[in-house]
Amino acid sequence: MTPPHLALILIVCLVWGFNFVVAKVAVVEISPMMLAGSRFALLTVVLIPFLKVVPGQMWRIAAVAVTMGGAHFALMFAALDISDNVSVIAIGVQLNVPFATLLSVFVLREQVGWRRWLGMGIAFGGVMLISFDPAVFTALEGMALVIIAAFMAALGMIFMRQMVGVGVFTLQAWIAILSWPPLFLLTALFEPHEFARTLDASWLAWSAVLYTAAGASLLGHVGMYYLLQRYEVSLISPITLLAPVIGVFFGVTLWGDELSWRMIVGGLMTLGGVLAIALRKPPPADPKALAVKAAAG
Protein backbone atom coordinates (compact mmCIF):
# COMPACT_ATOMS: atom_id res chain seq x y z
CA MET A 1 0.00 0.00 0.00
CA THR A 2 1.41 3.39 -1.01
CA PRO A 3 1.92 6.10 1.67
CA PRO A 4 -0.88 8.35 0.26
CA HIS A 5 -3.32 5.44 0.28
CA LEU A 6 -2.26 4.45 3.79
CA ALA A 7 -2.82 8.06 4.89
CA LEU A 8 -6.26 8.03 3.28
CA ILE A 9 -7.42 4.90 5.10
CA LEU A 10 -6.10 6.29 8.40
CA ILE A 11 -8.17 9.44 7.83
CA VAL A 12 -11.20 7.26 7.04
CA CYS A 13 -10.70 5.37 10.31
CA LEU A 14 -10.42 8.64 12.23
CA VAL A 15 -13.64 9.97 10.70
CA TRP A 16 -15.49 6.72 11.36
CA GLY A 17 -14.15 6.45 14.91
CA PHE A 18 -15.42 9.93 15.80
CA ASN A 19 -18.72 9.17 14.06
CA PHE A 20 -19.74 6.74 16.84
CA VAL A 21 -19.83 9.53 19.43
CA VAL A 22 -21.47 11.95 17.00
CA ALA A 23 -24.20 9.45 16.15
CA LYS A 24 -24.77 8.74 19.84
CA VAL A 25 -25.35 12.45 20.37
CA ALA A 26 -27.86 12.49 17.49
CA VAL A 27 -29.95 9.48 18.61
CA VAL A 28 -30.65 11.20 21.93
CA GLU A 29 -33.05 13.46 20.02
CA ILE A 30 -33.64 11.69 16.69
CA SER A 31 -34.78 8.09 16.18
CA PRO A 32 -32.35 5.70 14.45
CA MET A 33 -34.43 5.28 11.28
CA MET A 34 -35.07 9.02 11.06
CA LEU A 35 -31.38 9.74 11.61
CA ALA A 36 -30.33 7.34 8.85
CA GLY A 37 -33.00 8.70 6.51
CA SER A 38 -32.04 12.33 7.18
CA ARG A 39 -28.38 11.49 6.57
CA PHE A 40 -29.11 10.04 3.14
CA ALA A 41 -31.58 12.80 2.25
CA LEU A 42 -28.85 15.40 2.83
CA LEU A 43 -26.44 13.35 0.73
CA THR A 44 -28.98 13.19 -2.10
CA VAL A 45 -29.18 16.97 -2.26
CA VAL A 46 -25.40 17.24 -2.57
CA LEU A 47 -24.79 14.29 -4.90
CA ILE A 48 -27.78 14.48 -7.27
CA PRO A 49 -25.57 15.91 -10.10
CA PHE A 50 -23.55 12.65 -10.06
CA LEU A 51 -26.58 10.39 -10.42
CA LYS A 52 -26.45 8.38 -13.66
CA VAL A 53 -27.32 4.90 -14.84
CA VAL A 54 -24.34 2.56 -15.12
CA PRO A 55 -25.24 -0.29 -17.51
CA GLY A 56 -24.60 -3.75 -16.14
CA GLN A 57 -23.87 -2.51 -12.62
CA MET A 58 -27.24 -1.35 -11.34
CA TRP A 59 -28.09 -4.55 -9.44
CA ARG A 60 -24.78 -4.34 -7.57
CA ILE A 61 -25.38 -0.67 -6.83
CA ALA A 62 -28.82 -1.52 -5.45
CA ALA A 63 -27.32 -4.33 -3.36
CA VAL A 64 -24.75 -1.94 -1.86
CA ALA A 65 -27.50 0.60 -1.14
CA VAL A 66 -29.57 -1.99 0.73
CA THR A 67 -26.70 -3.57 2.69
CA MET A 68 -24.11 -0.88 3.33
CA GLY A 69 -26.65 1.93 3.11
CA GLY A 70 -30.03 1.86 4.84
CA ALA A 71 -29.78 -1.51 6.62
CA HIS A 72 -26.29 -1.04 8.05
CA PHE A 73 -26.81 2.47 9.36
CA ALA A 74 -30.33 2.00 10.69
CA LEU A 75 -29.16 -1.05 12.65
CA MET A 76 -26.00 0.63 13.92
CA PHE A 77 -27.89 3.76 15.02
CA ALA A 78 -30.48 1.56 16.73
CA ALA A 79 -27.66 -0.22 18.59
CA LEU A 80 -26.25 3.13 19.71
CA ASP A 81 -29.71 4.24 20.80
CA ILE A 82 -30.25 1.34 23.22
CA SER A 83 -26.67 1.10 24.47
CA ASP A 84 -25.14 3.40 27.07
CA ASN A 85 -21.59 2.51 26.03
CA VAL A 86 -20.33 3.95 22.74
CA SER A 87 -17.10 1.92 22.92
CA VAL A 88 -18.93 -1.41 22.90
CA ILE A 89 -20.78 -0.57 19.68
CA ALA A 90 -17.61 0.81 18.08
CA ILE A 91 -15.94 -2.52 18.76
CA GLY A 92 -18.86 -4.73 17.76
CA VAL A 93 -19.32 -3.22 14.31
CA GLN A 94 -15.79 -4.35 13.43
CA LEU A 95 -17.04 -7.91 13.20
CA ASN A 96 -17.41 -6.96 9.54
CA VAL A 97 -13.68 -7.79 9.27
CA PRO A 98 -13.92 -11.58 9.65
CA PHE A 99 -17.23 -11.54 7.76
CA ALA A 100 -15.68 -9.62 4.83
CA THR A 101 -12.51 -11.70 4.81
CA LEU A 102 -14.38 -15.00 4.73
CA LEU A 103 -16.72 -13.71 2.03
CA SER A 104 -13.77 -12.46 -0.03
CA VAL A 105 -12.17 -15.92 0.11
CA PHE A 106 -15.32 -17.88 -0.79
CA VAL A 107 -17.03 -15.41 -3.14
CA LEU A 108 -14.16 -13.48 -4.75
CA ARG A 109 -11.58 -16.28 -4.49
CA GLU A 110 -9.02 -13.87 -3.00
CA GLN A 111 -5.81 -15.40 -1.73
CA VAL A 112 -4.96 -14.53 1.88
CA GLY A 113 -1.37 -15.29 2.90
CA TRP A 114 -0.31 -16.39 6.35
CA ARG A 115 1.21 -13.00 7.22
CA ARG A 116 -2.08 -11.23 6.58
CA TRP A 117 -4.00 -13.88 8.50
CA LEU A 118 -1.56 -13.44 11.39
CA GLY A 119 -1.84 -9.65 11.32
CA MET A 120 -5.61 -9.81 11.14
CA GLY A 121 -5.64 -12.40 13.93
CA ILE A 122 -3.58 -10.15 16.21
CA ALA A 123 -5.72 -7.11 15.38
CA PHE A 124 -9.02 -8.93 15.79
CA GLY A 125 -7.69 -10.57 18.95
CA GLY A 126 -7.27 -7.07 20.34
CA VAL A 127 -10.86 -6.24 19.46
CA MET A 128 -12.04 -9.47 21.09
CA LEU A 129 -10.06 -8.70 24.24
CA ILE A 130 -11.80 -5.36 24.46
CA SER A 131 -15.16 -7.02 23.82
CA PHE A 132 -14.76 -9.22 26.92
CA ASP A 133 -14.99 -6.11 29.03
CA PRO A 134 -17.92 -6.34 31.49
CA ALA A 135 -19.47 -3.30 29.81
CA VAL A 136 -20.44 -5.55 26.88
CA PHE A 137 -22.82 -7.52 29.04
CA THR A 138 -24.86 -4.39 29.73
CA ALA A 139 -25.56 -3.95 26.02
CA LEU A 140 -26.45 -7.41 24.69
CA GLU A 141 -29.39 -6.15 22.61
CA GLY A 142 -27.17 -3.50 21.09
CA MET A 143 -24.49 -6.08 20.32
CA ALA A 144 -27.04 -8.29 18.54
CA LEU A 145 -28.10 -5.39 16.33
CA VAL A 146 -24.53 -4.34 15.63
CA ILE A 147 -23.52 -7.89 14.62
CA ILE A 148 -26.23 -7.85 11.95
CA ALA A 149 -25.11 -4.36 10.92
CA ALA A 150 -21.53 -5.62 10.59
CA PHE A 151 -22.62 -8.48 8.33
CA MET A 152 -24.55 -6.03 6.14
CA ALA A 153 -21.43 -3.88 5.80
CA ALA A 154 -19.32 -6.92 4.86
CA LEU A 155 -21.80 -7.89 2.13
CA GLY A 156 -21.68 -4.33 0.82
CA MET A 157 -17.88 -4.43 0.63
CA ILE A 158 -18.02 -7.59 -1.50
CA PHE A 159 -20.49 -6.02 -3.94
CA MET A 160 -18.35 -2.87 -4.11
CA ARG A 161 -15.27 -4.93 -4.93
CA GLN A 162 -17.12 -6.54 -7.88
CA MET A 163 -18.12 -3.23 -9.46
CA VAL A 164 -16.59 -2.00 -12.70
CA GLY A 165 -16.85 1.51 -14.10
CA VAL A 166 -18.86 3.03 -11.24
CA GLY A 167 -17.57 6.41 -10.05
CA VAL A 168 -17.19 6.97 -6.33
CA PHE A 169 -19.66 9.86 -6.21
CA THR A 170 -22.09 8.10 -8.54
CA LEU A 171 -22.18 5.16 -6.14
CA GLN A 172 -22.75 7.38 -3.13
CA ALA A 173 -25.51 9.24 -4.98
CA TRP A 174 -27.34 5.97 -5.70
CA ILE A 175 -26.87 4.71 -2.13
CA ALA A 176 -28.38 7.96 -0.85
CA ILE A 177 -31.35 8.12 -3.19
CA LEU A 178 -32.20 4.42 -2.71
CA SER A 179 -31.90 4.56 1.08
CA TRP A 180 -33.88 7.49 2.40
CA PRO A 181 -37.32 6.74 0.83
CA PRO A 182 -37.75 3.31 2.52
CA LEU A 183 -36.33 4.66 5.80
CA PHE A 184 -38.76 7.59 5.79
CA LEU A 185 -41.61 5.26 4.78
CA LEU A 186 -40.86 2.94 7.70
CA THR A 187 -40.70 5.97 10.00
CA ALA A 188 -44.08 7.19 8.74
CA LEU A 189 -45.62 3.75 9.31
CA PHE A 190 -44.17 2.98 12.75
CA GLU A 191 -42.94 6.30 14.21
CA PRO A 192 -44.95 9.11 12.54
CA HIS A 193 -44.33 11.46 15.48
CA GLU A 194 -40.59 11.41 14.74
CA PHE A 195 -40.93 13.83 11.80
CA ALA A 196 -42.10 16.67 14.06
CA ARG A 197 -39.63 15.65 16.77
CA THR A 198 -36.74 15.79 14.31
CA LEU A 199 -37.71 19.24 13.05
CA ASP A 200 -37.63 20.45 16.67
CA ALA A 201 -34.23 18.89 17.37
CA SER A 202 -31.42 21.11 18.66
CA TRP A 203 -28.63 22.55 16.56
CA LEU A 204 -26.28 20.03 18.16
CA ALA A 205 -28.36 17.10 16.92
CA TRP A 206 -28.57 18.58 13.43
CA SER A 207 -24.82 19.21 13.44
CA ALA A 208 -24.38 15.51 14.22
CA VAL A 209 -26.64 14.60 11.29
CA LEU A 210 -24.55 16.84 9.03
CA TYR A 211 -21.33 15.20 10.22
CA THR A 212 -22.62 11.67 9.60
CA ALA A 213 -23.52 12.73 6.04
CA ALA A 214 -20.50 14.86 5.10
CA GLY A 215 -17.86 13.13 7.19
CA ALA A 216 -18.76 9.45 7.45
CA SER A 217 -20.31 9.17 3.97
CA LEU A 218 -18.77 11.76 1.65
CA LEU A 219 -15.27 11.39 3.05
CA GLY A 220 -15.32 7.97 4.72
CA HIS A 221 -17.25 5.82 2.27
CA VAL A 222 -16.01 7.59 -0.84
CA GLY A 223 -12.46 7.03 0.39
CA MET A 224 -13.18 3.38 1.19
CA TYR A 225 -14.70 2.72 -2.25
CA TYR A 226 -11.69 4.40 -3.89
CA LEU A 227 -9.36 2.05 -2.00
CA LEU A 228 -11.47 -1.06 -2.68
CA GLN A 229 -11.05 -0.43 -6.40
CA ARG A 230 -7.27 -0.70 -5.92
CA TYR A 231 -6.74 -3.25 -3.14
CA GLU A 232 -8.24 -6.55 -2.04
CA VAL A 233 -11.06 -6.62 0.51
CA SER A 234 -8.94 -8.88 2.72
CA LEU A 235 -6.26 -6.16 2.91
CA ILE A 236 -8.47 -3.07 3.33
CA SER A 237 -11.03 -4.55 5.71
CA PRO A 238 -8.63 -5.49 8.55
CA ILE A 239 -7.04 -2.02 8.57
CA THR A 240 -10.44 -0.56 9.45
CA LEU A 241 -9.99 -2.22 12.85
CA LEU A 242 -8.35 1.09 13.76
CA ALA A 243 -11.81 2.69 13.76
CA PRO A 244 -13.03 1.01 16.96
CA VAL A 245 -9.81 1.90 18.76
CA ILE A 246 -10.40 5.53 17.80
CA GLY A 247 -14.08 5.13 18.70
CA VAL A 248 -13.13 3.80 22.14
CA PHE A 249 -10.79 6.75 22.64
CA PHE A 250 -13.51 9.27 21.82
CA GLY A 251 -16.05 7.27 23.82
CA VAL A 252 -13.83 7.53 26.89
CA THR A 253 -12.72 11.14 26.47
CA LEU A 254 -15.96 12.67 25.15
CA TRP A 255 -18.79 10.38 26.24
CA GLY A 256 -17.42 9.24 29.58
CA ASP A 257 -17.06 5.51 28.89
CA GLU A 258 -14.92 3.75 31.49
CA LEU A 259 -11.40 2.86 30.30
CA SER A 260 -10.25 -0.59 31.45
CA TRP A 261 -6.99 -2.53 31.08
CA ARG A 262 -8.68 -4.67 28.43
CA MET A 263 -9.31 -1.60 26.30
CA ILE A 264 -5.69 -0.45 26.63
CA VAL A 265 -4.07 -3.83 25.87
CA GLY A 266 -6.61 -4.67 23.19
CA GLY A 267 -6.07 -1.30 21.53
CA LEU A 268 -2.30 -1.83 21.40
CA MET A 269 -2.81 -5.31 19.92
CA THR A 270 -5.14 -3.90 17.28
CA LEU A 271 -2.68 -1.19 16.32
CA GLY A 272 0.16 -3.73 16.04
CA GLY A 273 -1.87 -6.10 13.89
CA VAL A 274 -3.07 -3.30 11.62
CA LEU A 275 0.52 -2.10 11.15
CA ALA A 276 1.61 -5.62 10.17
CA ILE A 277 -1.19 -5.79 7.59
CA ALA A 278 -0.55 -2.34 6.14
CA LEU A 279 3.19 -2.80 5.79
CA ARG A 280 3.08 -6.22 4.14
CA LYS A 281 5.24 -6.61 1.05
CA PRO A 282 3.37 -6.94 -2.26
CA PRO A 283 3.65 -10.30 -4.04
CA PRO A 284 6.38 -10.56 -6.68
CA ALA A 285 5.30 -9.55 -10.15
CA ASP A 286 4.51 -12.30 -12.64
CA PRO A 287 7.17 -12.12 -15.40
CA LYS A 288 4.67 -13.39 -18.01
CA ALA A 289 2.15 -10.72 -17.03
CA LEU A 290 4.83 -8.03 -17.27
CA ALA A 291 5.86 -9.28 -20.72
CA VAL A 292 2.28 -9.18 -21.97
CA LYS A 293 1.79 -5.68 -20.56
CA ALA A 294 5.02 -4.47 -22.17
CA ALA A 295 4.02 -5.93 -25.54
CA ALA A 296 0.59 -4.30 -25.34
CA GLY A 297 2.14 -0.95 -24.48
C-alpha angles and dihedrals in degrees: 000000000000119000094249091051091046089051090050095053091047089054089049090052091049092051093047093045092055090044091071092064092041092052091048089056090051098049090057087075105015127053117244095248092045091048092051092045093049090049093055094041090058090048091052091057091053099040103038091105089063095053112117138142114260109202114231094009104070096097090054091047090052090048091053090048092053097043108031093026124046100001097047097046098040090052094045093048090048089053091051090048095058097036124079093199117074092187093061092055092044088056097042096054089061089074082093085083098071090035092053094043094051091045091049090054097047100033105030096028091229117173115234115195125213093254092058092045089051093048092047090046092054092045095046089043087060091052091049091050089054091047091059089066111121089242088075092065091061091060106044094136090051091049091052091053093045092051089058090045090052092052090050090053091049091052089050091053091054092051090047091052090054095054122110126194097002114134118227094241092042089056093048091048091054093045089053098046093045094047110049100054095060091041092052090044091053089047091051091050099044107017107025092156090064093077093064091039091054093050088054094049119124125260088253092059092047090048087055090051089051092050093050089052102041099030109032096034110027095039104021104041096033088053092047093050090049090054094044089059088059106033138040120267089237090060100042098040098060092050089061086070083090089073096071091047088054089043091053090050092053091041090057098040100038107022099034100243113166114255113221134183089255090060092049097047093039091050092052091049091051093050091049093049093047091051091052090052095046095048097047115132116250116247116266115271118259107246091211091052091049091050092051091048092049092050092049091050 
